[in-house]
Amino acid sequence: MSWHYVNQGQQAGPVTQEELLALVREGKISEETLVWREGMQNWTPFHQAGIPTSPAPIQPPPFQPPAPLNPNEAVCAECGKIFPVDETISYDNLRVCAACKPVFLQKLAEGAKLKPAGDLNFDYAGFWIRVGAKFIDGLILGVPFMVIFFVVIGLAGGFPAPAQRRNDAVPFMVLFLQFGLQIGIIALQIGYQTFFVGKYGATPGKMACRLKIVMPDGSPVSYKRALGRAFGELLSAWTCYIGYLMVIFDSQKRALHDHMCSTRVVRK
């Protein structure tokens, strides 16, 4: 069915009914525009012409891939591990590492359904490798702390002898030093984790174990969230380490502080 319409005082057309409806959706024709087709006696406003209309299909917004871990890293769409960009190949919005390339190309050749670009199937870090990373961080923080501890004790006159323990001033001084050192190590732990996680996405221990802390969409962790996660990790330890043991049972290997801050620990 062919239609004619009035455009800026001039007759235009013919166009099909679908093309006429498209002009209406695009705003090139209004509801008051005069239209005519063979069999009609007079020109009629569009809304009185009896043309069935349907709402314009809603176009989904174009996919925007999640923010990368950093400009030089990407998540492999097959194994979920994190690699430097130059060690991956690109296909549409996907990145695939060299090890997964044969499997990925085989899927393309067979016409298999690929994983959506926004579905980041991370390779989550398990309990024991995280224990290893924590052990390395403990060594990094513990060795200088013990040096500071013995230096302070030495400056305070050393550990009190049994005969001196009857003097109230000596135990008080030792308790005061112990309290100060405990507060110091907590502050050091918080600063250590906040700096390294906020700047590099991992502490040195996690770097050594090739682990990284990311958001659920793969984006990096901000300094503010890294600070909150550091405090959350204290809570995981103060609950008799139950917060850490949650990694064993959680489907995404999340500890209590990961749940609190919506973070994930993944393998690179």
N, C-alpha and C positions, 0 to 999 in steps of 0.2 A: 504494500500500500504506500503510495507516494503522497507526500504533503508539500504544500507551499506555505511560506510564512513571510511576514512583512519585516524587513530589516532596514531601519533608518529611512522609512518611507518608501522603500523599494521592495518589489516582490523578489523573493529568493526561493530557491529550490529547483527541482524537486529533491526531497530527502526521504529516506525511509522513516517509518515510525520510530525505530530504535535510534536513528540518528537525531530525530527531533527531540526525543526524550533526553538524549545526551546533551543537546544544546541547552535544554532547560536546566539540567543538573550543573552544567558549567556556567550558568548565569548569562548566557548569550541570548536567551529567550526568556521572557518573564511570563507569568500567568496571564497577563493582559495582552500579550502579543497576538495579533490576528493571524489565524491559520485557515487553510482551505485545502480540500482534496476533491477529487472528482466525485460527483454525486451530491455535493453540498450546494445549496442555493446561494448562500452568502458567506462572506468571511466571518469567522467567529473567534472570540477570544479563546486562547488555548484552554483555559480551565472550563470552558463550556463546550468544548469539542468532543467530550466523551472519550478522550484518550486514556486508557488505563495506565496508571503510573505505579511505580514501585519504588521504594526507597533505594537510594544509591547504595551500592555495596560498600561496606566499611572496609577500607584498606588497612591491613595491619601495619603498624609502624615498622620501618626497616630494622632488621636486627642490628643491635649495637653490641659488639663483643665486650665482655667485661674489661675493666682497666687492667693492663698487664701488670705483672708483678713488678717489673721495672722495664724501661724501654728496650732493654737488651735480653729479656727473658720471655719465654712462652710456655704454655702448658700443652703437652702432647695430647691430642684428642684420642689416642688409643690407650696408652698406659697411664696417663694422668700425671706423669712426672714433669718436673720443671727443667728446662734446658735453655742454654743460650740460643737466641734467635738464629744465629748463623749455623747452628747444628740441627736445624729443623727445615722441613720443606713446607711450602704453603699450598693449600688447596681451598679455594673460596675463603671462608672465615676460619678455617681449621689450620692447625699446625701439627706436624707429625715428626717425631724424632727419627733418627737414622735406623735404630733397631726395629721400630715398628713400621718402617716404610714398606718392606715387602708384603706384610699382612694387609696394610692399608691399600696398596695398589692392587692386591688380589681381590679385595672387596670391591674396588672400583670396577675391575674387569668383570666380576661376576654380577655386578649391578646390585650388590647388597645394600641394604639401608644403612646409611652412615649415621653416626651419633650426632644429634643436633649440636650446633656450634656453641650454644649456651650451656650445654650439659657438661660440666667439668667433672669428670669422674676421677677425682684425685686418688693417688696412691698414698693412703694415710699411713703415717708412721705408727708402728706398734709400741707396745709397752717396753720391751727390753731395749730397743734401740734408743728410746727416749731416756731410759735409765742410764745408758751409756753416755748420752749427751749431757745429762745432769751430772754424772760423775766427773766428766772432763771440766765442766763449769765449776764444780766443787773444788777441784784441784787448783784451777786458775784463781779462784777467790780465796781458798783455804790457805795456800802456802804463804802469800803475803800477810794474811791475817795472823797466822801463827807467829811470823817474824815480829809483827807489830805487838802482839800479845806479850811475847817474852821481853821485848824491849821495854814496854811499859812496866811490866812486873819488875824488871831489873832496876828501872829508875825509881820505883816505889820501895826499893830495898829488898826485893826478893820475897819468896814465900815465908810466912811467919813460922818460926820454930815452935815446937810444942810448948815450950816454957812461956813464949810470948803470947800464946793464944788466950792467956788469962786477962791480958790487957784489951779492953773493949775497943780501943782506938785502932788497933791493927786489923781485926776482922772487919770493922766498918770500912776501912780504907780498901781492903781487898774486895769487899762486896760492892763498893762504889765503883771500883775499876771494872769488875766483872759486869756490872749493869751498863756502864758506859760502853764497854767493848761489845756487848750484846746489841745495844742500840746502834752502834756503829756498823756492825756486820749486816744488820737488817737494812740500814740506809744504803750500804754499799751494794747489797743484792738488788734492791729496787732500782738504784741508779744504773747498775750494770745491765740489767734486763731491759730497762726502758731505753737506754741509749742504743744498744745493739739491735734490739727488735725493731725499734722505730726507724733506725738508719739502714740496717741491712736485712731485716726480716728474720734474723736468727742470732742467737748468742754464739760465741766461738765454739762451744761444745756442740751445738746443733750444726754449725758450719762444718765441723770436723766429721760429723756423721751424715753430712749431705741432707740436712733437713731444713725446712723453711716454714715460718708461721705466716699464714695468709688469711684473708677474709673468705667467706663462703663462695664468692664469685671470682676468687683468684687475685683480687686486688691487694695491695700492700697494707700493712697495719700502720696506723698513724701513731705518732708519739703519745698522744693522749690515750689511745686504746692500749698501747704498750705499757703505759704507767698503770692503768687499771688492771691489766693482766698480771703485772708484777705483784700488786697487792692481792689479787685473787690467788696467786700461787702461794703466798704466805698462808692464806686460809686453807688451801689444799694440804699444806704441811701441818698446820695446827689442828686439823681434824684427824690426827693419827695417820696421816698420809692416805686417808680414804679417798681424798680428792684425786690423787694420782692413780690409785687402783681402779678408778672408774674407766680408765683407758682400756682395761682388759675387756670390759663388758659392753662398751659403747660401740655402735655400728660404725661410727666415723672416728673412733679412737680418740675421743675428746676427754680431757681431764675436767675437773670441776672448774678451773679457771678458764678453760676453753668454752665451756657452756656459759659462764658468766659474761664473757667478752665476745662471744660468737666468732671464735677463731678456729682454725684448723692447722694441724701440724702435718705437713706432707713431705714426701721424699722428692728430692731434686733429680 
